[in-house]
Amino acid sequence: MREIKPFSTTGIGSLPHRRASEAVELTLGSLDIPFWPQLPHVSFREQMIPQYSEGMPSIKIDEKKESVWIERNDEEIARSYESLGVDARVAISEDYAKGLYKFLDAIKARRFEILKGHITGPLTFTLGLKDKDGRVLFYDEELREIALMLLKAKARWQVDALGAFAKGVIIFIDEPILSALGTSAYLGVSSEEVSRMLSETAEAIRQVGGISGIHCCGRADWPVVLKSGVDIMNFDAYSFGDTLAMYPAEVTAFLERGGYLAWGIVPTSDDIDKENEDSIIALFHKRVQEITSAGVPRELLLKRIILTPSCGTGSRTVEQTMKIFQILMGLKEEVAG
């Protein structure tokens, strides 16, 4: 895996902009590792589940009602096994990702060390998508597997598309649902199946030369994530950073085998209005102390660190987003040494 310079900055997927060119300008001009922007305010198709539903057999979308669901079609499902087979690539079209295509156009004459893409994770996708009768897709074993195949194919395609302009490509598997697993609403979701789906997705990214990461913006079962085989674990260090200190052995093992922790240290909630560069710098040092005091070697922790906002900023204003990125850049300048 390509080495990542400590304290490199990047972002999560979504931005609040309505003009793709402005969103692309922000990510290219602000971050060490630029990412292509998901633009949920441009179209319903750019929200988390619709954006990756293109190519899913039996999928239905009603943009006016902002609804996406499954109406099972056995012929479509049968054909999908061939189109989504081993090593398949499935493109994300411009209708579903205007920010991606504007990003690719903006970088076509440039070369980068690392670029970042993202997919909606297979758990969030299958637990968030339902059929016409309200049944969750995850509990249909066949459709769950096809969805996993589709998402792996879209991740491979992104590695190819971004890799034409960079020496390395990071693909984050965005899994906000991880923070809810284990609650009464998801008692039928086994930890073994969680591990399998995450591991297979991460491995599909690595097999085509990509760097795999998982993003969760809540409190999750960190040992399961750390053992899933991903190269980067992105966690909400602002709100839940202290929970990582509960697993010093697992964190140390992850870092020792070459993993990176991506610290989502700048909040993307309403809390951003009360924070500033100095307060986030102070919080960063507090979080480092909490984790190292628990037993994670300080030098190792700071050697394998990436800095990010806590989540995407699609729910924020453009002004708040600018503040988030400015604080992130200021933090990097202060702590990188």
Secondary structure, DSSP 4 states (H G I P E B T S, - for coil): -----TTEE---SB---SSHHHHHHHHHHH-SS-BPPB-TTT-GGGSHHHHTTTT-TTEEEETTTTEEEE---HHHHHHHHHHT-TT---PPPGGG-HHHHHHHHHTTT--EEEEEEEEE-HHHHHHH-BBTTS-BGGGSHHHHHHHHHHHHHHHHHHHHHHHTSEEEEEEEEE-GGGGTTTSGGGTT--HHHHHHHHHHHHHHHHHTT-EEEEEESS---HHHHHTTT-SEEEE-HHHHHHHHTT-HHHHHHHHHTT-EEEEEEE--SGGGGG--HHHHHHHHHHHHHHHHHTT--HHHHHHSEEEEESS--TTS-HHHHHHHHHHHHHHHHHH--
